Amino acid sequence: MRLEVSCQDRVGLAKDILVVLEQHGINLMAIDASNKGFLYLQFAEVSFDTLSELMPQIRKVEAVNDVRTVAFMPSEQEHYALKTLLKTLPDSVFSLDSKGRIRVVNESALLTLAMAEHEVLDEPLNHWVQGFNFSRWLGESQVLAQATRVHIGQSEYLAEMLPIYLPDEQDKAILAGAVVSLKSPARVGKQFNALQNHTAGFDTVLAISDKMKLVVEQAKRMAQLDAPLLITGETGTGKELMARACHDASMRREHPFIAINCAALPDSVAEEELFGFVADDNVVKQGLFAEAEGGTVFLDEIAEMSPAAQVKLLRMLQDGSFRRMGGNEEVRADIRIICSTQKNLAELCQNGEFREDLYYRIHVLSFHMPSLRERRVDILPLTEMFLEHYSQQLSSPVRRISAACRDQLMTYAWPGNVRQLKNAIFRAVSMWDGSGELTVEQLKLPSYAEGFGYFDNQFEGTLDEAMKQFEAGLLRRLYPAYPSTRQLAKKLGVSHTAIANKLREYKINKPK
C-alpha cells in the first residue's frame, strides 16, 4: 500500500502522520520526501475499512492538503528504471564503494566474469579485472575520471571510471564510490565508426582467414576500376555485401547503389523494370538503370535473367546506351554493372542457357567468395559479432558461447554459409531463455551431410548407396569441365575405362 500526501513544509509534519499510522497499528516500511510538497508512505496492505478511516485522519493533520493512493513510490520508479537500464546495457557496468568493492553489477558484467551476483557483491573488482588499481585510485586526494586498458583473463577491455560525488550540507563534495564500465574492442570500434559516420565500404567485411583477406584485397583493387565485375560464390556467402562494399569504395559512392534480384523478376516485366517504359511518347517508367545514373547496378543471380533482357543488357554494355520499351530515343547509361551468380556461367553457356557474348562482357573483372567451410577461421569471430549485434538489438545481454556450441559451429557444414549462421544466431538470441551461454540446443541447426544435403536422424540406406550417390554427384559436376573420359580419368587418377563405365552406370551424358 502506498500513499501520496500533498502537504506544506512544516517541522514535525512527518511525526504527526506517523502518530496516526501508529494508532491504526500500521508499521511504516518506507517514506519518500519531495521538495515539491509531497510525502510518500509505504506500508503493508490494509483493509478497505481501515484505509477509509486512515485517509481522513491524515487529511486533518496540520499542513496536509490531500491524500491519495498511488501505484509506486518515486524511489521505486527510479530503482527499477535504473535496474532496467543496467539490464539492457551491452557493456559491463559495476558500481563500487569508496574502497573499490562491488555494490551493484549488471547482467552483462556477470556474464563477462562468468560469476553469479552473490559471488561478486562486496568483493574488490580487482579480483577479476587486472591492469588498474581501483582502490588506490579511489584513495587519492582528488579522484578524477579516467579511461584505461584492462583485461579479464586473456580478453582486453577499455575501462571508463567515473567517480560518484555527493554534496554535503555545506555543498562540499563527498566521494561515495565510482561507476566502472568495460567496453570490448569491437564495441569501441563500432562507436568510433558511428561517431565518424564511416561504417561503409570494406569496414563492414569481417576477414580473419587468409583466404578471405586475399578476396578483400582483390576486391579493393577492383573497386577502383569502372569495368563490369562478376562475383561468384555459393548462396549466403555475402556477394551483395561485397558488391556494396565495392560501390562504397569507388568513385561512384556518392551516387545510387541499386540491387536487383534477377530471379525475382518475371520475364514479362524484366525489360520494363530494368530499362523503363514509354507510351505515347511519354516516359511512364524511368527504369532502374536510369534511376542509378552515375552509380552502380548490382544484378544478383544474373543467370536467371530472361533471354530478351540479356540481349538488351549486352547492347548497353557494348554501346553504353539503351532504349526504353516502346521508345525510340537512345538513353546514355553512366553506370557500373556488378553481377553475381551461384551457378557456373561457363557451363550454362555451353548448354545454351546463357548468352556467351554477354558472359564475356560481364566477366571483365571477377573474384570468388569462399564458402564458410573454406574459411572456418572466420566462423567464431562472425558468431561473436552477430551475437553482440542481435543482443543489443533485442536488449538481451551478450552471452558466452559454450564449448560444445563452439565445436558444433566449427564442424557444421554450413550449406547456407554466412546467411545461415546469421539467422541461427538471431533465432537463438530472440528465443533467449535467460541462460548465460549460447548452447547447441539454442542454435537448432538441422542435420546436414556435405554432398548429400539435409537429413534427419533416422537416415535410411546403406553405405554403398551413399557412396554411389556422392560419386554420381561428383562426376556430374566435373564432366563439363573435363569433357572426355581420358581428361576426367586423369583428373581423378583412375583409368578412362573405369570412368566410362561409371558414366554409363549413372547415365551421365557428354556435355553439349
C-alpha positions as CSV (number, residue, x, y, z in Angstrom):
1,M,0.0,0.0,0.0
2,R,1.4,3.4,-1.0
3,L,0.0,6.9,-0.2
4,E,0.9,10.3,-1.7
5,V,0.4,13.1,0.8
6,S,0.2,16.6,-0.6
7,C,1.4,19.0,2.0
8,Q,3.1,22.2,3.0
9,D,6.5,22.4,4.6
10,R,6.2,22.2,8.4
11,V,8.6,20.9,11.1
12,G,7.1,17.8,12.8
13,L,4.7,17.0,10.0
14,A,6.1,13.5,9.4
15,K,6.0,12.8,13.1
16,D,2.3,13.7,13.3
17,I,1.5,11.4,10.4
18,L,3.4,8.6,12.0
19,V,1.3,9.0,15.1
20,V,-1.9,8.5,13.0
21,L,-0.4,5.3,11.5
22,E,0.6,4.0,15.0
23,Q,-3.0,4.5,16.2
24,H,-4.1,2.0,13.5
25,G,-1.3,-0.4,14.2
26,I,0.4,0.2,10.9
27,N,4.1,-0.3,10.5
28,L,5.8,2.1,8.1
29,M,8.0,0.3,5.6
30,A,9.4,3.3,3.6
31,I,9.0,7.1,3.3
32,D,10.0,9.4,0.5
33,A,10.2,13.2,0.9
34,S,9.9,15.6,-2.0
35,N,10.8,19.3,-2.1
36,K,7.8,19.8,-4.4
37,G,5.3,19.5,-1.5
38,F,4.7,15.7,-1.3
39,L,5.4,12.9,1.1
40,Y,5.1,9.2,0.1
41,L,4.4,6.4,2.5
42,Q,4.7,2.7,2.0
43,F,3.2,0.1,4.4
44,A,1.7,-3.4,4.2
45,E,-1.8,-3.8,2.7
46,V,-4.7,-2.8,4.9
47,S,-8.4,-3.5,4.6
48,F,-10.7,-1.1,2.8
49,D,-12.4,-0.1,6.1
50,T,-9.0,0.7,7.8
51,L,-8.0,2.8,4.7
52,S,-11.3,4.6,4.8
53,E,-10.6,5.7,8.4
54,L,-6.9,6.4,7.9
55,M,-7.0,8.8,5.0
56,P,-9.5,11.3,6.5
57,Q,-7.4,11.4,9.8
58,I,-4.2,12.1,7.8
59,R,-6.1,15.0,6.0
60,K,-6.8,16.5,9.4
61,V,-3.1,16.8,10.2
62,E,-2.0,20.4,10.1
63,A,-0.4,21.4,6.7
64,V,-1.8,18.4,4.9
65,N,-3.7,19.3,1.7
66,D,-4.8,15.9,0.4
67,V,-4.1,12.2,0.5
68,R,-4.5,9.6,-2.3
69,T,-3.3,6.1,-3.1
70,V,-0.5,5.7,-5.8
71,A,0.9,2.7,-7.6
72,F,4.5,3.2,-6.7
73,M,6.9,5.4,-4.7
74,P,9.3,7.8,-6.6
75,S,12.3,5.9,-5.2
76,E,10.8,2.6,-6.6
77,Q,10.4,4.1,-10.0
78,E,14.0,5.3,-10.0
79,H,15.3,2.0,-8.7
80,Y,13.5,-0.1,-11.4
81,A,14.3,2.4,-14.1
82,L,18.0,2.1,-13.2
83,K,17.7,-1.7,-13.0
84,T,16.1,-1.9,-16.4
85,L,18.7,0.4,-17.9
86,L,21.6,-1.7,-16.5
87,K,20.0,-4.9,-17.6
88,T,19.7,-3.8,-21.3
89,L,23.2,-2.2,-21.5
90,P,25.5,-4.3,-23.6
91,D,28.6,-3.1,-21.7
92,S,29.7,-4.5,-18.3
93,V,28.9,-2.0,-15.6
94,F,30.0,-2.0,-11.9
95,S,29.2,0.4,-9.1
96,L,31.9,0.5,-6.5
97,D,32.1,1.8,-3.0
98,S,34.9,4.1,-1.8
99,K,37.1,1.0,-1.1
100,G,36.7,-0.4,-4.7
101,R,34.3,-3.2,-3.7
102,I,31.4,-4.1,-6.0
103,R,28.0,-2.8,-4.7
104,V,25.9,-3.1,-8.0
105,V,26.6,-5.1,-11.1
106,N,24.6,-5.6,-14.3
107,E,23.9,-8.9,-16.2
108,S,26.4,-8.2,-18.9
109,A,29.2,-7.9,-16.3
110,L,28.1,-11.1,-14.6
111,L,28.3,-12.9,-17.9
112,T,31.7,-11.4,-18.6
113,L,33.0,-12.6,-15.2
114,A,31.2,-15.9,-15.5
115,M,30.0,-15.4,-11.9
116,A,26.7,-15.2,-10.1
117,E,25.6,-11.9,-8.4
118,H,26.1,-13.2,-4.8
119,E,29.6,-14.3,-5.7
120,V,30.8,-10.8,-6.6
121,L,28.9,-8.4,-4.4
122,D,31.1,-6.8,-1.7
123,E,34.2,-8.2,-3.4
124,P,37.0,-6.0,-4.8
125,L,36.7,-5.5,-8.5
126,N,40.5,-6.2,-8.8
127,H,39.8,-9.8,-8.0
128,W,38.8,-10.2,-11.7
129,V,39.9,-7.0,-13.5
130,Q,43.7,-6.5,-13.8
131,G,45.6,-3.6,-15.2
132,F,44.3,-0.8,-12.9
133,N,44.2,-0.5,-9.2
134,F,40.7,0.7,-8.3
135,S,41.2,1.0,-4.6
136,R,44.4,3.1,-4.9
137,W,42.6,5.4,-7.4
138,L,39.7,5.9,-5.1
139,G,42.1,6.6,-2.2
140,E,43.7,9.6,-4.0
141,S,43.2,13.1,-2.6
142,Q,41.4,14.1,-5.8
143,V,39.7,11.4,-7.8
144,L,39.2,12.2,-11.4
145,A,37.5,10.4,-14.3
146,Q,39.8,8.0,-16.2
147,A,39.9,5.6,-19.1
148,T,42.5,2.9,-19.5
149,R,43.0,-0.6,-20.9
150,V,42.4,-3.5,-18.6
151,H,42.0,-7.2,-19.1
152,I,39.9,-10.1,-17.7
153,G,41.9,-13.3,-18.3
154,Q,43.0,-13.1,-21.9
155,S,40.4,-10.6,-23.0
156,E,41.1,-6.9,-23.2
157,Y,38.6,-4.1,-22.5
158,L,38.5,-0.3,-22.3
159,A,37.6,0.7,-18.8
160,E,35.9,4.0,-18.2
161,M,35.9,5.1,-14.5
162,L,33.6,7.9,-13.2
163,P,33.8,8.9,-9.5
164,I,30.5,9.4,-7.6
165,Y,30.4,12.6,-5.6
166,L,27.5,13.5,-3.2
167,P,27.1,17.1,-1.8
168,D,27.1,17.5,2.0
169,E,25.2,20.2,3.9
170,Q,27.9,22.8,3.1
171,D,27.7,21.8,-0.7
172,K,31.1,20.1,-0.4
173,A,31.7,17.0,-2.5
174,I,31.9,13.7,-0.7
175,L,33.3,10.7,-2.6
176,A,30.8,7.9,-2.4
177,G,32.4,5.5,-4.9
178,A,32.6,5.1,-8.6
179,V,30.9,3.6,-11.7
180,V,33.1,1.5,-14.0
181,S,32.1,0.4,-17.4
182,L,34.0,-2.1,-19.6
183,K,33.8,-2.0,-23.4
184,S,35.2,-4.7,-25.7
185,P,37.5,-3.6,-28.6
186,A,34.7,-4.4,-31.1
187,R,32.3,-2.1,-29.2
188,V,34.8,0.7,-29.1
189,G,35.4,0.3,-32.9
190,K,31.7,0.4,-33.6
191,Q,31.2,3.6,-31.5
192,F,34.2,5.3,-33.3
193,N,32.8,4.4,-36.7
194,A,29.4,5.7,-35.7
195,L,30.9,8.9,-34.5
196,Q,32.8,9.3,-37.7
197,N,29.8,8.2,-39.8
198,H,32.1,5.9,-41.6
199,T,30.7,2.4,-41.3
200,A,30.8,1.7,-45.0
201,G,32.9,0.1,-47.7
202,F,35.1,-2.8,-46.6
203,D,34.9,-1.8,-42.9
204,T,31.7,-3.9,-42.9
205,V,33.5,-7.1,-44.1
206,L,35.0,-9.4,-41.5
207,A,38.1,-11.1,-42.8
208,I,40.3,-13.1,-40.4
209,S,41.2,-16.1,-42.6
210,D,43.9,-15.8,-45.2
211,K,41.5,-16.8,-48.0
212,M,39.0,-14.1,-47.1
213,K,41.8,-11.5,-46.6
214,L,43.0,-12.3,-50.2
215,V,39.5,-11.8,-51.5
216,V,39.1,-8.5,-49.8
217,E,42.5,-7.3,-51.2
218,Q,41.4,-8.3,-54.7
219,A,38.0,-6.6,-54.3
220,K,39.6,-3.3,-53.0
221,R,41.7,-3.1,-56.2
222,M,38.8,-3.9,-58.4
223,A,36.5,-1.4,-56.6
224,Q,38.7,1.4,-58.0
225,L,38.1,0.3,-61.6
226,D,35.0,1.1,-63.6
227,A,34.8,-2.2,-65.6
228,P,32.0,-4.8,-65.2
229,L,32.6,-7.1,-62.2
230,L,31.4,-10.6,-61.7
231,I,31.2,-12.0,-58.2
232,T,30.7,-15.8,-57.9
233,G,30.0,-18.0,-54.8
234,E,27.5,-20.2,-53.1
235,T,24.3,-18.8,-51.7
236,G,24.7,-16.8,-48.5
237,T,28.4,-16.1,-48.9
238,G,28.0,-12.3,-48.9
239,K,28.1,-11.5,-52.6
240,E,25.8,-8.5,-52.2
241,L,27.7,-7.2,-49.1
242,M,30.9,-7.3,-51.2
243,A,29.2,-5.6,-54.2
244,R,28.0,-2.8,-51.9
245,A,31.5,-2.5,-50.4
246,C,33.0,-2.2,-53.9
247,H,30.5,0.6,-54.6
248,D,31.2,2.4,-51.3
249,A,34.9,2.3,-52.0
250,S,34.6,3.5,-55.6
251,M,34.4,7.0,-57.2
252,R,30.6,6.4,-57.6
253,R,29.9,6.1,-53.9
254,E,28.0,9.5,-53.8
255,H,25.5,8.1,-56.3
256,P,22.9,5.3,-56.0
257,F,23.5,1.7,-55.4
258,I,20.6,-0.3,-56.8
259,A,20.4,-4.1,-56.2
260,I,18.2,-6.2,-58.5
261,N,17.4,-9.8,-57.9
262,C,17.1,-11.2,-61.4
263,A,15.5,-14.4,-60.1
264,A,12.6,-12.3,-58.7
265,L,11.9,-10.5,-62.0
266,P,9.3,-12.3,-64.1
267,D,10.2,-12.4,-67.8
268,S,7.2,-10.4,-68.8
269,V,8.3,-7.3,-66.7
270,A,12.1,-7.7,-66.6
271,E,12.8,-5.4,-69.5
272,E,10.3,-2.8,-68.3
273,E,11.7,-2.7,-64.8
274,L,15.3,-2.6,-65.9
275,F,15.1,-0.3,-69.0
276,G,11.9,1.6,-68.5
277,F,8.7,2.1,-70.5
278,V,7.4,4.7,-72.9
279,A,3.8,5.2,-74.0
280,D,2.5,7.9,-76.4
281,D,6.0,9.5,-76.4
282,N,5.7,9.9,-72.6
283,V,8.1,8.1,-70.2
284,V,5.8,6.1,-67.9
285,K,8.6,4.3,-66.1
286,Q,12.2,5.5,-65.8
287,G,13.7,2.1,-65.3
288,L,16.2,1.0,-62.7
289,F,19.2,1.7,-64.9
290,A,18.1,5.3,-65.4
291,E,17.5,5.7,-61.7
292,A,21.0,4.5,-60.9
293,E,22.6,7.3,-63.1
294,G,26.2,7.8,-62.0
295,G,26.0,4.9,-59.6
296,T,26.1,1.1,-59.5
297,V,23.6,-1.5,-60.5
298,F,24.0,-4.9,-58.8
299,L,22.4,-7.7,-60.8
300,D,22.1,-10.6,-58.3
301,E,21.7,-14.1,-59.8
302,I,22.4,-12.8,-63.3
303,A,22.0,-16.4,-64.6
304,E,18.2,-16.1,-64.0
305,M,17.9,-13.1,-66.3
306,S,15.4,-13.6,-69.2
307,P,16.9,-14.0,-72.7
308,A,15.3,-10.8,-74.0
309,A,16.7,-8.8,-71.1
310,Q,20.1,-10.4,-71.7
311,V,20.1,-9.1,-75.3
312,K,19.4,-5.5,-74.2
313,L,21.9,-5.7,-71.4
314,L,24.5,-6.9,-73.9
315,R,23.8,-3.9,-76.2
316,M,24.0,-1.5,-73.2
317,L,27.4,-2.9,-72.2
318,Q,28.6,-2.6,-75.8
319,D,27.3,0.8,-76.7
320,G,26.8,2.4,-73.3
321,S,23.2,3.2,-74.1
322,F,19.7,1.5,-74.3
323,R,16.2,2.2,-75.4
324,R,13.1,2.0,-73.2
325,M,10.3,-0.3,-74.1
326,G,8.0,1.4,-76.6
327,G,10.6,4.2,-77.1
328,N,13.0,5.2,-79.9
329,E,15.2,7.6,-78.0
330,E,18.7,6.4,-77.1
331,V,19.4,6.8,-73.3
332,R,23.0,7.0,-72.3
333,A,23.8,4.9,-69.2
334,D,26.5,6.2,-66.9
335,I,26.5,3.2,-64.5
336,R,28.8,0.4,-63.4
337,I,27.4,-3.1,-63.6
338,I,28.3,-5.6,-60.9
339,C,26.8,-9.1,-61.3
340,S,26.7,-12.2,-59.1
341,T,25.8,-15.8,-59.5
342,Q,26.0,-19.1,-57.7
343,K,25.9,-21.0,-60.9
344,N,28.6,-22.0,-63.4
345,L,28.0,-19.5,-66.2
346,A,30.6,-21.1,-68.4
347,E,28.7,-24.4,-68.2
348,L,25.4,-22.6,-68.9
349,C,26.9,-21.0,-72.0
350,Q,27.9,-24.5,-73.2
351,N,24.4,-25.7,-72.7
352,G,22.9,-22.7,-74.4
353,E,21.2,-21.4,-71.3
354,F,23.1,-18.1,-71.1
355,R,24.5,-15.9,-73.8
356,E,28.2,-16.5,-74.3
357,D,28.8,-12.9,-75.6
358,L,27.2,-11.5,-72.5
359,Y,29.2,-13.7,-70.3
360,Y,32.4,-12.3,-71.7
361,R,31.1,-8.7,-71.3
362,I,30.3,-9.1,-67.6
363,H,33.3,-11.3,-66.8
364,V,35.9,-8.5,-67.3
365,L,36.8,-8.5,-63.6
366,S,35.9,-11.2,-61.2
367,F,36.5,-12.8,-57.8
368,H,35.1,-15.8,-56.0
369,M,33.5,-15.6,-52.5
370,P,34.7,-18.6,-50.5
371,S,32.1,-20.7,-48.6
372,L,32.1,-20.7,-44.8
373,R,33.6,-24.2,-45.0
374,E,36.6,-22.8,-46.7
375,R,37.1,-20.0,-44.1
376,R,36.4,-21.8,-40.8
377,V,38.8,-19.4,-39.0
378,D,36.1,-16.8,-39.5
379,I,33.2,-18.8,-38.0
380,L,33.7,-17.9,-34.3
381,P,34.5,-14.2,-34.9
382,L,31.4,-14.0,-37.1
383,T,29.4,-15.7,-34.4
384,E,30.6,-13.3,-31.7
385,M,29.9,-10.3,-34.0
386,F,26.3,-11.5,-34.7
387,L,25.8,-12.4,-31.1
388,E,26.7,-8.9,-29.9
389,H,24.7,-7.2,-32.7
390,Y,21.5,-9.1,-32.0
391,S,21.9,-9.0,-28.2
392,Q,22.0,-5.2,-28.5
393,Q,19.1,-5.1,-31.0
394,L,16.9,-7.3,-28.9
395,S,18.0,-5.9,-25.5
396,S,19.4,-9.3,-24.5
397,P,22.7,-9.4,-22.5
398,V,25.7,-10.5,-24.6
399,R,26.4,-14.2,-23.8
400,R,29.3,-16.5,-24.0
401,I,29.5,-19.4,-26.4
402,S,29.6,-22.8,-24.7
403,A,32.4,-25.2,-25.5
404,A,30.0,-27.7,-27.1
405,C,28.5,-25.0,-29.2
406,R,31.9,-23.9,-30.4
407,D,32.7,-27.4,-31.5
408,Q,29.4,-27.7,-33.5
409,L,29.9,-24.2,-35.1
410,M,33.4,-25.3,-36.3
411,T,32.4,-28.8,-37.6
412,Y,29.0,-28.0,-39.1
413,A,28.8,-27.9,-43.0
414,W,27.0,-24.6,-43.2
415,P,25.3,-25.1,-46.6
416,G,23.7,-21.7,-46.2
417,N,27.0,-20.1,-45.3
418,V,27.2,-16.8,-43.5
419,R,23.5,-16.1,-44.0
420,Q,22.6,-19.4,-42.3
421,L,24.9,-18.6,-39.4
422,K,23.5,-15.1,-39.0
423,N,19.9,-16.4,-39.0
424,A,20.8,-19.1,-36.5
425,I,22.3,-16.6,-34.1
426,F,19.3,-14.3,-34.5
427,R,16.9,-17.2,-33.7
428,A,18.9,-18.2,-30.6
429,V,19.1,-14.6,-29.2
430,S,15.4,-13.9,-29.9
431,M,14.4,-17.1,-28.0
432,W,16.8,-16.4,-25.1
433,D,15.8,-18.3,-22.0
434,G,17.9,-16.4,-19.5
435,S,20.8,-18.8,-19.6
436,G,24.3,-17.4,-19.6
437,E,25.7,-19.3,-22.6
438,L,24.8,-19.9,-26.2
439,T,24.2,-23.7,-26.4
440,V,23.8,-26.3,-29.2
441,E,20.2,-26.7,-28.3
442,Q,19.5,-23.0,-28.9
443,L,21.1,-23.0,-32.3
444,K,18.7,-25.7,-33.6
445,L,20.8,-26.5,-36.6
446,P,19.3,-29.1,-39.0
447,S,21.4,-32.2,-39.6
448,Y,23.3,-31.9,-42.9
449,A,25.8,-34.0,-44.7
450,E,28.1,-32.3,-47.3
451,G,27.4,-33.9,-50.7
452,F,24.1,-35.4,-49.6
453,G,22.1,-32.5,-48.2
454,Y,19.8,-32.3,-45.2
455,F,18.7,-35.4,-43.5
456,D,17.1,-36.4,-40.2
457,N,18.5,-38.6,-37.5
458,Q,16.5,-41.6,-38.9
459,F,18.8,-41.8,-42.0
460,E,18.0,-44.9,-44.1
461,G,20.2,-46.6,-46.7
462,T,23.4,-48.5,-47.0
463,L,27.0,-47.1,-47.1
464,D,27.3,-48.4,-50.7
465,E,24.2,-46.5,-51.8
466,A,25.5,-43.3,-50.1
467,M,28.9,-43.7,-51.8
468,K,27.3,-44.1,-55.2
469,Q,25.1,-41.0,-54.7
470,F,28.2,-39.0,-53.8
471,E,30.2,-40.4,-56.7
472,A,27.4,-39.6,-59.2
473,G,27.1,-36.1,-58.0
474,L,30.9,-35.5,-58.2
475,L,31.0,-36.8,-61.8
476,R,28.1,-34.6,-62.9
477,R,29.9,-31.6,-61.6
478,L,33.3,-32.4,-63.1
479,Y,32.3,-33.8,-66.5
480,P,31.5,-30.3,-68.1
481,A,35.0,-29.1,-67.1
482,Y,36.8,-32.3,-68.3
483,P,34.6,-33.3,-71.3
484,S,36.3,-36.6,-72.2
485,T,36.8,-39.8,-70.3
486,R,40.6,-39.5,-70.6
487,Q,40.7,-36.0,-69.2
488,L,38.3,-36.8,-66.4
489,A,40.2,-40.1,-65.6
490,K,43.4,-38.2,-65.4
491,K,41.9,-35.6,-63.1
492,L,40.5,-38.3,-60.8
493,G,43.6,-40.6,-61.0
494,V,41.8,-43.7,-62.5
495,S,41.6,-45.4,-65.8
496,H,39.4,-44.0,-68.6
497,T,37.7,-47.4,-68.8
498,A,36.6,-47.1,-65.2
499,I,35.3,-43.6,-65.8
500,A,33.4,-44.6,-68.9
501,N,31.8,-47.5,-67.0
502,K,30.8,-45.1,-64.2
503,L,29.3,-42.5,-66.6
504,R,27.3,-45.3,-68.3
505,E,26.1,-46.6,-64.9
506,Y,24.9,-43.3,-63.7
507,K,23.5,-42.3,-67.1
508,I,25.7,-39.2,-67.4
509,N,25.8,-37.9,-70.9
510,K,28.6,-35.9,-72.6
511,P,28.1,-32.2,-72.1
512,K,27.0,-30.3,-75.2
